[in-house]
């Protein structure tokens, strides 16, 4: 990875960590505050350039390479810290895959509406955790307008309204 794909904030944080704090990410530019700091760290972690070890963010070997430093010092200043970096790098697992459209709440509701027996608003609320007004809003907005589904409803005397895809 080259430093061209890093944001200026990420470049500054890496350079400072490597040059001033022996790989510990402790400093951020003055204009990076609050949630923006976490976004910088998340971006570095996503690229494998920083890891969280013992509640401390550390620059990885890949981060050193991206910043133009090609190897760790031959005599580490803190052997415990270097061991923590190595352990964090060894235990790195790619982030969990995001939820796909196939297993979303919206997809579940569509499957329920496609069943021959259809679904009631109450059944959909129970399955998704949504409130009734959210379900009805999804019918009008997401399903009818965006997805172009034709929904029909039936109501038996004394029963609940049942919705299904036509």
Sine and cosine of phi, psi and omega as CSV:
sin_phi,cos_phi,sin_psi,cos_psi,sin_omega,cos_omega
0.00,0.00,0.67,-0.74,0.06,-1.00
-0.97,-0.25,0.27,-0.96,-0.08,-1.00
-0.95,0.30,-0.14,0.99,0.03,-1.00
-0.91,0.41,-0.45,0.89,-0.04,-1.00
-1.00,0.03,-0.02,1.00,0.04,-1.00
-1.00,-0.02,0.53,-0.85,0.09,-1.00
-0.96,0.27,0.33,-0.94,0.05,-1.00
-0.84,0.54,-0.61,0.79,0.02,-1.00
-0.90,0.43,-0.69,0.72,0.01,-1.00
-0.90,0.44,-0.66,0.75,0.03,-1.00
-0.88,0.48,-0.70,0.71,-0.03,-1.00
-0.91,0.42,-0.68,0.73,-0.01,-1.00
-0.90,0.44,-0.71,0.71,0.03,-1.00
-0.88,0.47,-0.73,0.68,-0.04,-1.00
-0.87,0.49,-0.69,0.72,-0.01,-1.00
-0.92,0.40,-0.69,0.72,-0.01,-1.00
-0.88,0.48,-0.67,0.75,-0.03,-1.00
-0.96,0.29,-0.68,0.74,-0.09,-1.00
-0.99,0.14,-0.49,0.87,-0.15,-0.99
-0.91,-0.41,-0.52,0.85,-0.14,-0.99
-0.83,-0.56,0.42,0.91,0.07,-1.00
0.80,0.59,0.61,0.79,0.10,-0.99
0.99,-0.12,-0.08,1.00,0.04,-1.00
-1.00,0.07,0.76,-0.65,0.02,-1.00
-1.00,0.02,0.97,-0.22,-0.04,-1.00
-0.82,-0.57,-0.24,0.97,-0.12,-0.99
-0.86,-0.50,0.56,-0.83,0.10,-0.99
-0.70,-0.72,0.48,-0.88,0.09,-1.00
-0.84,0.54,0.46,-0.89,-0.06,-1.00
-0.84,0.54,-0.50,0.87,-0.04,-1.00
-0.99,0.10,-0.02,1.00,0.01,-1.00
-0.96,-0.27,0.95,-0.30,-0.05,-1.00
-0.76,-0.65,0.29,-0.96,0.14,-0.99
0.79,0.61,-0.82,-0.58,-0.06,-1.00
-0.91,0.42,-0.43,0.90,0.01,-1.00
-0.91,0.42,-0.54,0.84,0.05,-1.00
-0.89,0.45,-0.68,0.73,0.01,-1.00
-0.91,0.43,-0.59,0.81,0.03,-1.00
-0.90,0.44,-0.65,0.76,0.04,-1.00
-0.88,0.47,-0.73,0.69,0.00,-1.00
-0.90,0.44,-0.68,0.74,0.02,-1.00
-0.88,0.47,-0.65,0.76,0.02,-1.00
-0.90,0.44,-0.66,0.75,0.04,-1.00
-0.92,0.40,-0.66,0.75,-0.01,-1.00
-0.92,0.39,-0.64,0.77,-0.01,-1.00
-0.88,0.48,-0.56,0.83,0.02,-1.00
-1.00,0.05,-0.04,1.00,-0.01,-1.00
0.98,0.22,0.37,0.93,-0.04,-1.00
-1.00,-0.10,-0.25,0.97,0.03,-1.00
-0.56,-0.83,0.48,-0.88,0.00,-1.00
-0.68,-0.74,0.45,-0.89,0.09,-1.00
-1.00,-0.10,0.87,-0.49,0.01,-1.00
-0.70,-0.72,0.80,-0.60,-0.01,-1.00
0.78,0.63,0.73,0.68,0.04,-1.00
0.88,0.48,0.42,0.91,0.00,-1.00
-0.72,-0.69,0.75,-0.66,0.06,-1.00
-0.99,0.17,0.76,-0.65,-0.05,-1.00
-0.79,-0.62,0.55,-0.83,0.07,-1.00
-0.98,0.20,0.72,-0.69,0.02,-1.00
-1.00,0.04,0.10,-0.99,0.08,-1.00
-0.87,0.49,-0.60,0.80,0.05,-1.00
-0.90,0.44,-0.59,0.81,0.04,-1.00
-0.92,0.39,-0.63,0.78,0.05,-1.00
-0.90,0.43,-0.66,0.75,0.02,-1.00
-0.90,0.43,-0.68,0.73,0.01,-1.00
-0.89,0.45,-0.51,0.86,0.01,-1.00
-1.00,0.05,-0.04,1.00,0.04,-1.00
0.99,-0.10,0.13,0.99,0.07,-1.00
-0.97,-0.23,0.84,-0.54,-0.20,-0.98
-1.00,-0.03,-0.24,0.97,0.01,-1.00
-0.41,-0.91,0.37,-0.93,0.13,-0.99
-0.94,0.33,0.36,-0.93,0.06,-1.00
-0.87,0.50,0.55,-0.84,-0.02,-1.00
-0.94,0.33,-0.46,0.89,0.09,-1.00
-0.87,-0.49,0.99,-0.12,-0.07,-1.00
-0.89,0.45,0.60,-0.80,0.01,-1.00
-0.94,0.35,-0.53,0.85,-0.03,-1.00
-0.69,-0.72,1.00,-0.09,-0.04,-1.00
-0.84,0.54,-0.58,0.82,0.02,-1.00
-0.90,0.44,-0.66,0.75,0.01,-1.00
-0.92,0.40,-0.69,0.73,0.02,-1.00
-0.90,0.44,-0.59,0.80,0.04,-1.00
-0.92,0.40,-0.60,0.80,0.03,-1.00
-0.92,0.40,-0.64,0.77,0.05,-1.00
-0.89,0.46,-0.72,0.69,-0.01,-1.00
-0.88,0.47,-0.66,0.75,0.01,-1.00
-0.91,0.41,-0.64,0.77,0.02,-1.00
-0.91,0.42,-0.66,0.75,0.02,-1.00
-0.91,0.41,-0.63,0.78,-0.02,-1.00
-0.93,0.36,-0.53,0.85,-0.05,-1.00
-1.00,-0.04,0.12,0.99,-0.04,-1.00
-0.89,0.45,0.79,-0.62,0.11,-0.99
-0.84,-0.55,0.65,-0.76,0.02,-1.00
-0.87,0.50,0.50,-0.86,-0.02,-1.00
-0.85,0.52,0.50,-0.87,0.00,-1.00
-0.86,0.51,0.58,-0.81,-0.01,-1.00
-0.90,0.43,0.67,-0.74,0.01,-1.00
-0.92,0.40,0.35,-0.94,0.02,-1.00
-0.88,0.47,0.71,-0.70,0.00,-1.00
-1.00,-0.06,0.21,-0.98,0.01,-1.00
-0.91,0.42,-0.44,0.90,-0.04,-1.00
-0.94,0.33,-0.44,0.90,-0.01,-1.00
-0.88,-0.47,0.49,0.87,0.05,-1.00
-1.00,0.06,0.22,-0.98,0.05,-1.00
-0.90,0.44,-0.63,0.77,0.01,-1.00
-0.87,0.49,-0.69,0.73,0.01,-1.00
-0.90,0.44,-0.62,0.79,0.03,-1.00
-0.89,0.46,-0.67,0.74,0.01,-1.00
-0.91,0.42,-0.66,0.75,0.03,-1.00
-0.87,0.49,-0.68,0.73,0.04,-1.00
-0.87,0.49,-0.65,0.76,0.01,-1.00
-0.90,0.44,-0.64,0.77,-0.02,-1.00
-0.95,0.30,-0.39,0.92,-0.01,-1.00
-1.00,0.10,-0.19,0.98,0.05,-1.00
-0.90,0.43,0.50,-0.87,0.02,-1.00
-0.85,0.53,-0.59,0.81,-0.01,-1.00
-0.99,0.14,-0.15,0.99,0.00,-1.00
0.94,0.34,-0.38,-0.93,-0.01,-1.00
-0.43,-0.90,0.50,-0.86,0.08,-1.00
-1.00,-0.06,0.29,-0.96,0.05,-1.00
-0.87,0.50,-0.64,0.77,0.00,-1.00
-0.89,0.46,-0.67,0.74,0.02,-1.00
-0.89,0.45,-0.66,0.76,0.00,-1.00
-0.92,0.38,-0.65,0.76,0.06,-1.00
-0.86,0.51,-0.70,0.72,0.01,-1.00
-0.90,0.44,-0.62,0.79,-0.05,-1.00
-0.97,0.25,-0.53,0.85,-0.11,-0.99
-0.96,-0.29,-0.37,0.93,-0.10,-0.99
0.99,0.10,0.07,1.00,0.03,-1.00
-0.97,0.23,0.32,-0.95,0.15,-0.99
-1.00,0.04,0.30,-0.95,-0.08,-1.00
-0.86,0.51,-0.65,0.76,-0.02,-1.00
-0.92,0.39,-0.47,0.88,0.06,-1.00
-0.94,0.35,-0.64,0.77,0.02,-1.00
-0.89,0.45,-0.75,0.67,-0.01,-1.00
-0.90,0.44,-0.59,0.80,0.07,-1.00
-0.91,0.42,-0.62,0.79,0.04,-1.00
-0.91,0.42,-0.61,0.79,0.06,-1.00
-0.85,0.53,-0.76,0.65,-0.08,-1.00
-0.95,0.30,-0.69,0.73,-0.10,-0.99
-1.00,0.06,-0.94,0.34,-0.13,-0.99
-0.93,0.37,-0.70,0.71,-0.13,-0.99
-0.99,0.16,-0.75,0.66,-0.05,-1.00
-0.98,0.21,-0.79,0.61,-0.10,-0.99
-0.98,0.20,-0.77,0.63,-0.10,-0.99
-0.99,0.16,-0.71,0.70,-0.04,-1.00
-1.00,0.00,-0.24,0.97,0.03,-1.00
0.95,0.32,0.39,0.92,0.01,-1.00
-0.98,0.21,0.57,-0.82,0.10,-0.99
-0.98,-0.18,0.91,-0.42,0.00,-1.00
-0.98,-0.21,0.67,-0.74,0.08,-1.00
-0.85,-0.53,0.43,-0.90,0.02,-1.00
-0.70,-0.71,0.51,-0.86,0.06,-1.00
-0.77,-0.63,0.53,-0.85,0.10,-1.00
-0.71,-0.71,0.88,-0.48,0.06,-1.00
-0.98,0.18,0.53,-0.85,0.03,-1.00
-0.82,0.57,0.82,-0.58,0.02,-1.00
0.98,0.21,0.07,1.00,-0.03,-1.00
-0.91,-0.41,-0.02,-1.00,0.04,-1.00
-1.00,0.08,0.38,-0.92,0.06,-1.00
-0.96,0.28,0.72,-0.70,-0.01,-1.00
-0.92,-0.38,0.78,-0.62,-0.02,-1.00
-0.95,-0.30,0.56,-0.83,0.08,-1.00
-0.44,-0.90,0.32,-0.95,0.07,-1.00
-0.99,0.13,0.75,-0.66,-0.02,-1.00
-0.97,0.23,0.00,0.00,0.00,0.00
